[in-house]
Amino acid sequence: MTERSSEGLDLRRRKLLFRSWHRGTREMDLIMGGFADCALAGLNDAELSDFERLIDVPDHDLLAWVTGEAVVPQDFNTVLFRRMRDFHHGHRKS
């Protein structure tokens, strides 16, 4: 589960942190939750909006994008998505 406390986060970020760790599949909990733990507090409004859009993508689609098994649709291939994907692959620059 999350290593980050939601203490000190605004309501929007607290909700995103919770949803990141309660995706439905363990793999996506770890990918999105781990990234949220490290990056959520520092995201700007536009990045938060991108993250909210990613939260709504079904797990099997998002996992395929992150692992490279499927092509990321152009409208989801954002700087934030690439940061999350790179974070998952060990290039942790949050």
mmCIF file of the C-alpha atoms, coordinates in Angstrom:
data_MODEL
# 
_entry.id   MODEL 
# 
loop_
_atom_site.group_PDB 
_atom_site.id 
_atom_site.type_symbol 
_atom_site.label_atom_id 
_atom_site.label_alt_id 
_atom_site.label_comp_id 
_atom_site.label_asym_id 
_atom_site.label_entity_id 
_atom_site.label_seq_id 
_atom_site.pdbx_PDB_ins_code 
_atom_site.Cartn_x 
_atom_site.Cartn_y 
_atom_site.Cartn_z 
_atom_site.occupancy 
_atom_site.B_iso_or_equiv 
_atom_site.pdbx_formal_charge 
_atom_site.auth_seq_id 
_atom_site.auth_comp_id 
_atom_site.auth_asym_id 
_atom_site.auth_atom_id 
_atom_site.pdbx_PDB_model_num 
ATOM 1  C CA . MET A 1 1  ? 0.000   0.000  0.000   1.00 0.00 ? 1  MET A CA 1 
ATOM 2  C CA . THR A 1 2  ? 0.881   3.631  -0.049  1.00 0.00 ? 2  THR A CA 1 
ATOM 3  C CA . GLU A 1 3  ? 3.984   4.765  1.721   1.00 0.00 ? 3  GLU A CA 1 
ATOM 4  C CA . ARG A 1 4  ? 2.878   8.382  1.521   1.00 0.00 ? 4  ARG A CA 1 
ATOM 5  C CA . SER A 1 5  ? 0.454   9.914  3.948   1.00 0.00 ? 5  SER A CA 1 
ATOM 6  C CA . SER A 1 6  ? -2.302  12.053 2.508   1.00 0.00 ? 6  SER A CA 1 
ATOM 7  C CA . GLU A 1 7  ? -1.626  14.533 5.308   1.00 0.00 ? 7  GLU A CA 1 
ATOM 8  C CA . GLY A 1 8  ? -0.855  17.942 3.879   1.00 0.00 ? 8  GLY A CA 1 
ATOM 9  C CA . LEU A 1 9  ? -2.423  17.176 0.498   1.00 0.00 ? 9  LEU A CA 1 
ATOM 10 C CA . ASP A 1 10 ? -5.418  19.091 -0.807  1.00 0.00 ? 10 ASP A CA 1 
ATOM 11 C CA . LEU A 1 11 ? -8.676  17.218 -1.412  1.00 0.00 ? 11 LEU A CA 1 
ATOM 12 C CA . ARG A 1 12 ? -8.017  16.691 -5.121  1.00 0.00 ? 12 ARG A CA 1 
ATOM 13 C CA . ARG A 1 13 ? -4.632  15.085 -4.465  1.00 0.00 ? 13 ARG A CA 1 
ATOM 14 C CA . ARG A 1 14 ? -5.955  12.995 -1.546  1.00 0.00 ? 14 ARG A CA 1 
ATOM 15 C CA . LYS A 1 15 ? -8.651  11.537 -3.802  1.00 0.00 ? 15 LYS A CA 1 
ATOM 16 C CA . LEU A 1 16 ? -6.132  10.811 -6.547  1.00 0.00 ? 16 LEU A CA 1 
ATOM 17 C CA . LEU A 1 17 ? -3.750  9.142  -4.099  1.00 0.00 ? 17 LEU A CA 1 
ATOM 18 C CA . PHE A 1 18 ? -6.542  6.898  -2.815  1.00 0.00 ? 18 PHE A CA 1 
ATOM 19 C CA . ARG A 1 19 ? -7.748  6.020  -6.314  1.00 0.00 ? 19 ARG A CA 1 
ATOM 20 C CA . SER A 1 20 ? -4.184  5.304  -7.439  1.00 0.00 ? 20 SER A CA 1 
ATOM 21 C CA . TRP A 1 21 ? -3.876  2.582  -4.819  1.00 0.00 ? 21 TRP A CA 1 
ATOM 22 C CA . HIS A 1 22 ? -7.382  1.161  -5.372  1.00 0.00 ? 22 HIS A CA 1 
ATOM 23 C CA . ARG A 1 23 ? -7.422  0.500  -9.109  1.00 0.00 ? 23 ARG A CA 1 
ATOM 24 C CA . GLY A 1 24 ? -8.728  -3.039 -9.213  1.00 0.00 ? 24 GLY A CA 1 
ATOM 25 C CA . THR A 1 25 ? -5.593  -4.900 -10.238 1.00 0.00 ? 25 THR A CA 1 
ATOM 26 C CA . ARG A 1 26 ? -2.510  -5.193 -8.089  1.00 0.00 ? 26 ARG A CA 1 
ATOM 27 C CA . GLU A 1 27 ? -0.217  -4.369 -11.012 1.00 0.00 ? 27 GLU A CA 1 
ATOM 28 C CA . MET A 1 28 ? -1.889  -1.023 -11.644 1.00 0.00 ? 28 MET A CA 1 
ATOM 29 C CA . ASP A 1 29 ? -2.094  -0.292 -7.911  1.00 0.00 ? 29 ASP A CA 1 
ATOM 30 C CA . LEU A 1 30 ? 1.676   -0.615 -7.774  1.00 0.00 ? 30 LEU A CA 1 
ATOM 31 C CA . ILE A 1 31 ? 2.321   1.363  -10.959 1.00 0.00 ? 31 ILE A CA 1 
ATOM 32 C CA . MET A 1 32 ? -0.047  4.263  -10.351 1.00 0.00 ? 32 MET A CA 1 
ATOM 33 C CA . GLY A 1 33 ? 0.179   4.188  -6.573  1.00 0.00 ? 33 GLY A CA 1 
ATOM 34 C CA . GLY A 1 34 ? 3.956   4.145  -6.523  1.00 0.00 ? 34 GLY A CA 1 
ATOM 35 C CA . PHE A 1 35 ? 4.111   7.020  -8.974  1.00 0.00 ? 35 PHE A CA 1 
ATOM 36 C CA . ALA A 1 36 ? 1.474   8.973  -7.019  1.00 0.00 ? 36 ALA A CA 1 
ATOM 37 C CA . ASP A 1 37 ? 3.394   8.470  -3.775  1.00 0.00 ? 37 ASP A CA 1 
ATOM 38 C CA . CYS A 1 38 ? 6.452   10.096 -5.307  1.00 0.00 ? 38 CYS A CA 1 
ATOM 39 C CA . ALA A 1 39 ? 5.036   12.673 -7.702  1.00 0.00 ? 39 ALA A CA 1 
ATOM 40 C CA . LEU A 1 40 ? 1.506   13.724 -6.753  1.00 0.00 ? 40 LEU A CA 1 
ATOM 41 C CA . ALA A 1 41 ? 2.406   16.518 -4.355  1.00 0.00 ? 41 ALA A CA 1 
ATOM 42 C CA . GLY A 1 42 ? 4.479   18.284 -7.011  1.00 0.00 ? 42 GLY A CA 1 
ATOM 43 C CA . LEU A 1 43 ? 2.092   18.065 -9.964  1.00 0.00 ? 43 LEU A CA 1 
ATOM 44 C CA . ASN A 1 44 ? 0.641   21.280 -11.372 1.00 0.00 ? 44 ASN A CA 1 
ATOM 45 C CA . ASP A 1 45 ? -3.035  21.659 -12.332 1.00 0.00 ? 45 ASP A CA 1 
ATOM 46 C CA . ALA A 1 46 ? -2.551  20.522 -15.931 1.00 0.00 ? 46 ALA A CA 1 
ATOM 47 C CA . GLU A 1 47 ? -0.615  17.450 -14.788 1.00 0.00 ? 47 GLU A CA 1 
ATOM 48 C CA . LEU A 1 48 ? -3.296  16.668 -12.204 1.00 0.00 ? 48 LEU A CA 1 
ATOM 49 C CA . SER A 1 49 ? -5.889  16.806 -14.991 1.00 0.00 ? 49 SER A CA 1 
ATOM 50 C CA . ASP A 1 50 ? -3.797  14.393 -17.075 1.00 0.00 ? 50 ASP A CA 1 
ATOM 51 C CA . PHE A 1 51 ? -3.479  12.066 -14.083 1.00 0.00 ? 51 PHE A CA 1 
ATOM 52 C CA . GLU A 1 52 ? -7.249  12.208 -13.486 1.00 0.00 ? 52 GLU A CA 1 
ATOM 53 C CA . ARG A 1 53 ? -7.797  11.157 -17.114 1.00 0.00 ? 53 ARG A CA 1 
ATOM 54 C CA . LEU A 1 54 ? -5.374  8.243  -16.679 1.00 0.00 ? 54 LEU A CA 1 
ATOM 55 C CA . ILE A 1 55 ? -7.176  7.158  -13.501 1.00 0.00 ? 55 ILE A CA 1 
ATOM 56 C CA . ASP A 1 56 ? -10.312 6.630  -15.597 1.00 0.00 ? 56 ASP A CA 1 
ATOM 57 C CA . VAL A 1 57 ? -8.615  4.368  -18.179 1.00 0.00 ? 57 VAL A CA 1 
ATOM 58 C CA . PRO A 1 58 ? -9.423  0.660  -17.671 1.00 0.00 ? 58 PRO A CA 1 
ATOM 59 C CA . ASP A 1 59 ? -6.575  -1.238 -16.024 1.00 0.00 ? 59 ASP A CA 1 
ATOM 60 C CA . HIS A 1 60 ? -5.969  -3.667 -18.909 1.00 0.00 ? 60 HIS A CA 1 
ATOM 61 C CA . ASP A 1 61 ? -5.565  -0.786 -21.400 1.00 0.00 ? 61 ASP A CA 1 
ATOM 62 C CA . LEU A 1 62 ? -3.339  1.303  -19.157 1.00 0.00 ? 62 LEU A CA 1 
ATOM 63 C CA . LEU A 1 63 ? -1.153  -1.681 -18.241 1.00 0.00 ? 63 LEU A CA 1 
ATOM 64 C CA . ALA A 1 64 ? -0.704  -2.518 -21.936 1.00 0.00 ? 64 ALA A CA 1 
ATOM 65 C CA . TRP A 1 65 ? 0.386   1.070  -22.626 1.00 0.00 ? 65 TRP A CA 1 
ATOM 66 C CA . VAL A 1 66 ? 2.824   1.137  -19.706 1.00 0.00 ? 66 VAL A CA 1 
ATOM 67 C CA . THR A 1 67 ? 4.390   -2.203 -20.624 1.00 0.00 ? 67 THR A CA 1 
ATOM 68 C CA . GLY A 1 68 ? 4.554   -1.395 -24.328 1.00 0.00 ? 68 GLY A CA 1 
ATOM 69 C CA . GLU A 1 69 ? 2.184   -4.200 -25.331 1.00 0.00 ? 69 GLU A CA 1 
ATOM 70 C CA . ALA A 1 70 ? -0.117  -1.657 -26.982 1.00 0.00 ? 70 ALA A CA 1 
ATOM 71 C CA . VAL A 1 71 ? 0.381   1.698  -28.628 1.00 0.00 ? 71 VAL A CA 1 
ATOM 72 C CA . VAL A 1 72 ? -0.553  4.638  -26.423 1.00 0.00 ? 72 VAL A CA 1 
ATOM 73 C CA . PRO A 1 73 ? -3.337  6.667  -28.055 1.00 0.00 ? 73 PRO A CA 1 
ATOM 74 C CA . GLN A 1 74 ? -2.084  10.123 -29.007 1.00 0.00 ? 74 GLN A CA 1 
ATOM 75 C CA . ASP A 1 75 ? -4.453  11.941 -26.638 1.00 0.00 ? 75 ASP A CA 1 
ATOM 76 C CA . PHE A 1 76 ? -3.071  9.939  -23.675 1.00 0.00 ? 76 PHE A CA 1 
ATOM 77 C CA . ASN A 1 77 ? 0.597   10.047 -24.689 1.00 0.00 ? 77 ASN A CA 1 
ATOM 78 C CA . THR A 1 78 ? 1.318   13.052 -22.488 1.00 0.00 ? 78 THR A CA 1 
ATOM 79 C CA . VAL A 1 79 ? 4.472   14.109 -20.695 1.00 0.00 ? 79 VAL A CA 1 
ATOM 80 C CA . LEU A 1 80 ? 2.837   12.912 -17.464 1.00 0.00 ? 80 LEU A CA 1 
ATOM 81 C CA . PHE A 1 81 ? 2.038   9.480  -18.890 1.00 0.00 ? 81 PHE A CA 1 
ATOM 82 C CA . ARG A 1 82 ? 5.633   9.115  -20.100 1.00 0.00 ? 82 ARG A CA 1 
ATOM 83 C CA . ARG A 1 83 ? 6.917   10.154 -16.650 1.00 0.00 ? 83 ARG A CA 1 
ATOM 84 C CA . MET A 1 84 ? 4.733   7.491  -15.026 1.00 0.00 ? 84 MET A CA 1 
ATOM 85 C CA . ARG A 1 85 ? 5.828   4.855  -17.560 1.00 0.00 ? 85 ARG A CA 1 
ATOM 86 C CA . ASP A 1 86 ? 9.500   5.755  -17.092 1.00 0.00 ? 86 ASP A CA 1 
ATOM 87 C CA . PHE A 1 87 ? 9.052   5.714  -13.323 1.00 0.00 ? 87 PHE A CA 1 
ATOM 88 C CA . HIS A 1 88 ? 7.654   2.193  -13.582 1.00 0.00 ? 88 HIS A CA 1 
ATOM 89 C CA . HIS A 1 89 ? 10.586  1.091  -15.725 1.00 0.00 ? 89 HIS A CA 1 
ATOM 90 C CA . GLY A 1 90 ? 13.085  2.311  -13.176 1.00 0.00 ? 90 GLY A CA 1 
ATOM 91 C CA . HIS A 1 91 ? 13.883  5.777  -14.470 1.00 0.00 ? 91 HIS A CA 1 
ATOM 92 C CA . ARG A 1 92 ? 12.548  7.415  -11.325 1.00 0.00 ? 92 ARG A CA 1 
ATOM 93 C CA . LYS A 1 93 ? 12.660  11.156 -12.029 1.00 0.00 ? 93 LYS A CA 1 
ATOM 94 C CA . SER A 1 94 ? 9.604   12.409 -10.193 1.00 0.00 ? 94 SER A CA 1 
# 
